[in-house]
Amino acid sequence: MAKLITHIRGLALVAPWLAYLLLADLLLSLLLPFKILFPNTVYNLSSRIASSVWRWIQHIFETRNGAVITTSGDPLPEGESAIVVANHVGWSDFYMIQALAIRAGMLGRCRWFAKIQLRMVPFLGWGLWAMGMPLVSRNWVKDKAELERVFRGITERRWPTWLISFSEATRFTPEKQVESRRWCADHNRPQPEHLLYPRTKGFVTTVQHLRGAPHIKAVYDMTIAYQRDRQFHRAPTMWETLSTPGLSRARGEGGGGYRFHVHARRFPIEDLPQDDEGLAKWLEDRWVEKGQILEEKRMKWAQ
Ligand SMILES: *[C@@H]1O[C@H](CO)[C@@H](O)[C@H](O)[C@H]1NC(C)=O
């Protein structure tokens, strides 16, 4: 019974948002024909629309469903454009990064690398594409045109952007960690704790393309951590984030018992290595450190 009420509550919260997403899709579609003549205005308007869509879903998660997101690390300057990398645990990673984007005034400027399969999701897929999100297959030959579409706006038109990717390319699971461990052992690579070894190619391509754009000032590395009860890295499902009240309230008090944390680090882009190999190693070093940050968090939460 309680479950049923939660589902009904979720539907009641999400239905108006979905209707709004539909309206946003319509507005974004109406803007498309003007893109050639007024690219900057269309980008700004699309960003406004995107911002309102994402702010609403963030409001469901944080305010309606009581998720408390704690943050630590470097301050992120307001309005600064950056390349953002993060570890990937679950759907709620999206809210962790958005929480920081809101504070930096960049919510509407977030452009996420998303799986091309999302294009097929009704309403959402079209909206993502129209907002200018890079939809990629992770086959770099096939993705070339799509990447150029996204990079061009940033380098030629200097559009303010947070270009966000999950460098592990897939969600963390204990099974994938075993695979990653094996791969690292075979290739003589350090295995970062609580993480999968990062894919470096996308990162290297992104940095090499965007470092020429004067407004891209930094790379942000975000470390995302969750806990439920004593279980580290246990994140809620997408439906839980939308339907369950009291996500961060203790389980004993009828809440979800989740903890949400994001740690941000900021690296000036001019300090990064120039060559591809150096950049790949740089990302690997970040992942090793990220593993240490996660382990510290785990120990702290375990106390
Ligand atoms: C778009 O927004 C940026 C920053 O918010 C502003 O500097 C720029 O003038 C805007 N461009 C147009 C064409 O509205």
PDBQT file of the ligand as one rigid body, heavy atoms in Angstrom, charges set to zero:
ROOT
HETATM    1  C1  LIG A 401      23.925  35.516 -25.094  1.00  0.00    +0.000 C 
HETATM    2  O1  LIG A 401      24.265  35.498 -23.730  1.00  0.00    +0.000 OA
HETATM    3  C2  LIG A 401      25.558  35.999 -23.448  1.00  0.00    +0.000 C 
HETATM    4  C3  LIG A 401      25.899  35.767 -21.990  1.00  0.00    +0.000 C 
HETATM    5  O2  LIG A 401      24.854  35.436 -21.197  1.00  0.00    +0.000 OA
HETATM    6  C4  LIG A 401      25.650  37.453 -23.838  1.00  0.00    +0.000 C 
HETATM    7  O3  LIG A 401      26.947  37.950 -23.551  1.00  0.00    +0.000 OA
HETATM    8  C5  LIG A 401      25.363  37.551 -25.317  1.00  0.00    +0.000 C 
HETATM    9  O4  LIG A 401      25.380  38.930 -25.702  1.00  0.00    +0.000 OA
HETATM   10  C6  LIG A 401      24.026  36.918 -25.661  1.00  0.00    +0.000 C 
HETATM   11  N1  LIG A 401      23.906  36.933 -27.109  1.00  0.00    +0.000 N 
HETATM   12  C7  LIG A 401      22.785  37.219 -27.758  1.00  0.00    +0.000 C 
HETATM   13  C8  LIG A 401      22.874  37.321 -29.240  1.00  0.00    +0.000 C 
HETATM   14  O5  LIG A 401      21.749  37.405 -27.171  1.00  0.00    +0.000 OA
ENDROOT
TORSDOF 0
